[in-house]
């Protein structure tokens, strides 16, 4: 049976109340509902129901040691779910919530291990998106929700992406339009003495340090976790965001990058391989490839971030077999962009 899809008014979700009544009923009966947030679409289940949470892992094909993010509809709901909220965490909450930042706390026992990926901590987020908050409030329970895609594939920023990956595997999709930011939330661990950035996002390291001072950055932001390491947060360990195409990042000065990509395009096109190039507005006319996908303006990293998963998915729609993409500066939002790109490429980077 096809998944039920309902379009709602992004700015005034209450005018589609019957949609949310239906969605809440599905959640309360142990089902799965995909819903929009300001970052990407999430795949929601009752965070306090271990059986429902297991359905998320099954629908996505997700490893069970990969923890989920628990979404709440009001700030105060946090205190019923976690044991301790530090002064630095309170500052971040007051400054950034609601918004695209997830914080990790020591969990209370009512959060099942299935939700926390077997950890004693839990990731909590209070989204800014009105549709997301209205949905969670209607459900009357915190919602566990990873990105609503098949595990390892590019995260969904449109309801159509969710349908492509999960149609017939989940009960319902709430279509609230295109996601605003296009990259998953920043994740920071505030369960210890020194806060630690686990996943970069649109709320950057510099923005966080402006509020609470110096923080640490987990090594998984820049590279792979060891095989036997348990991830502290989603997206830290496993290959993510990958289209079917082989993704290769070309890094160096602009002239050398363009020259290398054109050389590789010509070389591999001769092998009857369908090649694609993900380029910026500044460089799109400089490539010989027939399949140019424009990701945005290099001088506007927020635009590039918002378009990243769209262009990776477009590679599949075009049946591209190998795609080359220019690297980006790893400052501010660029850190988040390159974090996702490195995972999409399996850390396959050519320096020129």
MOTATA-V111155 format. One line per field, one symbol per residue. psi: psi as a letter, one per 20 degrees, with the letter a starting at -180 (. if undefined). A space follows every 10 residues. Layout:
psi = ???
This chain:
psi = pqppppprog hmhhilhhgh ggghgggijj apppqqrifr pqoqroijoh gghhhghghh lppijoqqpp priqgihgii hrhporhhgh ggghhipqal ppqprpqrhi oqhhhjkjrj rqpppnqhph gghgggghhk qqopoaqmrp pirpqpjqhh gggghjpiir hqpookapqg hiqrqpppok iahoqpphpq bhorgggghh gjaprrpqhi hiaqqqhjpp pirqjhgrpr jprhqppppp paqgghgggg ghghggghhi jkpoqqporr hhihijqiqh npophaphjn hhggghighg hhhhhghikp hpppqqrqql qchhggghgg gghhjkknpp p.
